[in-house]
Amino acid sequence: MSQFSPMAAQFHALVCRLQDSICSSLEAEDTARFHEDVWTRPGGGGGKTRVIENGDTFEKGGVNTSAVFGTLKGQEIEMFSKMIEAQGLAVPTLSQASFFATGISLVIHPKNPFCPTTHANYRYFELQYPGGELWWFGGGADLTPYYLFEEDAVHFHKEHQHACQASDPGYYSQFKTQCDDYFFIPHRGETRGVGGIFYDHLRQHDKSHYLALAEHCGNAFISAYIPLIQNRKHTPYTASQRDWQEIRRGRYVEFNLIYDKGTLFGLKTGGRIESILMSLPSHVQWRYDYHPAQGSAEAALLERLKNPKEYALS
């Protein structure tokens, strides 16, 4: 990794610290423990996949970190050319380039249908090529409830707004809108959940600015999500409410396999399949032409997901 900038090691150290702190916080809410799977990439680098399953609180969850590097080849060159071009940047000779990518990605599926699913991801990418360097940062966190508690959504957004404000007062509003736009399921006409923050390809400031942003937001995940689990994990629920949770999880699967850029990129470039598909829930349903009863809590959630709401603080 010596051919890459100091940020490569700094960001990798950050995601490893986040993985440890987030896993510890999640384990404190469950009887189950994370299983760690250390893997290596043939072309360079590797990662740590940590998965928790079949607990009293979490049915399935994963908190993954990776740091991979090497040269681009085949389909990767074409994909990165389009990605760089879409940013309005000149495309270097990628066949002579070396890349480094590191990040943390997590998805948590609780057992209780009154506890929301959540996702977060923070990443750094660097490309070294003859005569230059190209880099960018991305990240975000979002919430996917099965039953809508406005106070939960407000709390999740509030914690992430505070984290964004530590770097720039205008970031939250911008990232919140980008999150709603990104986590939208066109064929369903609804958002995947109640949003959060999302950013990608940031490179306007110096690298240390975005390292601090990822650290603020990554640390905020615990205070944003854990209280929701603590407040809801012992709520009694019925078999029909559990069915609704599994039906809604179907939307999660649809988005991840059809639209999610990270999932698609990993599948198309020979990524580690078990780590990529860690985001999929263990139990999920698709029912033909299913509609919840009018006026029900389930119908209220669907209506809400067709109209993203502003949760920003006044």
Secondary structure, 3 states (H helix, E strand, C coil): CCCCCHHHHHHHHHHHHHHHHHHHHHHCCCCCCCEEEEEECCCCEEEEEEEEECCCCEEEEEEEEEEEEEECCCHHHHHHHHHHHHCCCCCCCHHHCEEEEEEEEEEEEECCCCCCEEEEEEEEEEEEECCEEEEEEEEEEEEECCCCCHHHHHHHHHHHHHHHHCCCCCHHHHHHHHHHHHCEECCCCEECCCEEEEEEEECCCCHHHHHHHHHHHHHHHHHHHHHHHHHHCCCCCCHHHHHHHHHHHHHHHHHHHHCCHHHHHHHHCCCCHHHHHHHCCCCCCCCCCCCCCCCCHHHHHHHHHCCCCCCCCC
